Amino acid sequence: MRYLVSAMLVIVGIIHLLPLSGVLSESRLTVLYGIPFDEPNLEILMRHRAVLFGLVGALLIAAAFRPALRTVAFSAGLASVISFLYLAWSVGGYNAQLDRVYTADIVALMCLVIGVAAQAYASRAT
């Protein structure tokens, strides 16, 4: 069971690390999200967002190997995924690249739910 929890955290961590490449340049952000980031303020905000996703991803992966971090990692992962899914659903009209992000976050949400359930089961079994 502990391997299942770790695997779920690693998968969600990798999903969160993928946007980290956006910190490198405006052109990388454009590839990731399918819109131009030629306005400097927007570029700064989105590149900073990439850093924050990297931090969440690193936390999730670290928690796969450090059980003491799991509660905070699951909480951060769920907050990240659920907030994006809600915002995308409530606003709508997003492009194909954001639809990929939406789909990845659905996968991440399923992994987080499985991970939390497996962690709870393992805690009760001991």
N, C-alpha and C positions, 0 to 999 in steps of 0.2 A: 504494500500500500504506500510506503514511503517513497518508492520510486515513481508512483503515479503522481503524487503531489509534486515532486521535483520536476517531473516531465512537464506537467501543466504550467508550472512557474517558468520554466525555460522557454516553452512555446510562447507564452504571453510576453515574456521578456524580449524575445527576438522580434515579435510584432511591434513592440514599443521602440526597439532600437532602429528599425527600418527608416523612420523619418529623420534619424540623426544625421544622415548624409546632407540634409537640407542646410545644415550649419555651414557647409562649405561655400555655397554661392547662391545667388539669385537664380541662376540657370538650373541648378539642381532642384530648387523649390518649384520652379515652373514644371519640371519633369514630374515631380512627385504629385503636384496638385492640379496641373493642367490650366493654370491661369498665370498671367504675367505678374511679377512682383517688382515692377519697375519704379514703384513709389518707395523712397528710402524708409519711411516710417513703417510701412507694412513689411518690408524686407527685414528690418531689425526685429520686429515683433515675431515674425515667422521663424527667423533663424534662432531667436531665443526660445521659441516653442520647441524647436528641434532639440536644443540642449536639455530642456525640461523632460522631453520624452526619453532622451538618453539616460537621464538620471533615474526615471521610473523604471526603464528597462534594466538598468544595472541593479537596482534594488530587487526587482523580481528575480533576476538570475542569481544574485547573491543569496536570496532567501531559499532558493532551491537547495543550497548547500549549508545554510545556516538557519536551522529551524526557529531560532529565537526571533528572526526577522519576518517570519511568515505572516503574522497578524497584520503588521503594518504594510507589508508588501501586498497582501490580498486586498486590504483596504484601499491602498493607493491605486492598484490595478482596477478594482471595481469602480472607484470614483472616476478614473480616467475614461474607462470604456463606457460606462453608463451615461456619463455627461455628454460624450461625443454622440452616442447613439440617439439620445434624447434631442440634442440640438439639431442633428441632421434630420431626424424624423419631423421635428416641429417646424423647421424652416422649409425643408424640401427643396426641390429644384436644383439639386447639386449635379455636377458633371460626372463623367465616367471614372475619372481618377478618384474623386471622393466616394463614388460608389464602391470602388475597390477597398478604400479605407473602411467604409461602412461594413462591407462583407468581412474584412479582416477583424474588425471589432466584434462582430457577431461570433466569429470563431474564438476570439479572445474571451468573450463573455462565457461561452460554453466551457472553455478550459478553466476559467476561474471558478465557475460553479462546480465543476467536477473536482477541482483541486480543493476547494473549501469543504465539499462533502467528504472527500477522501481523508482530509486532515481531521475533520470531526469524527469520522469513523475510527481512524487510527488512534485518536485521543481516548475514545471510549473503550477501545479494545485493550488498552494498557492499564 
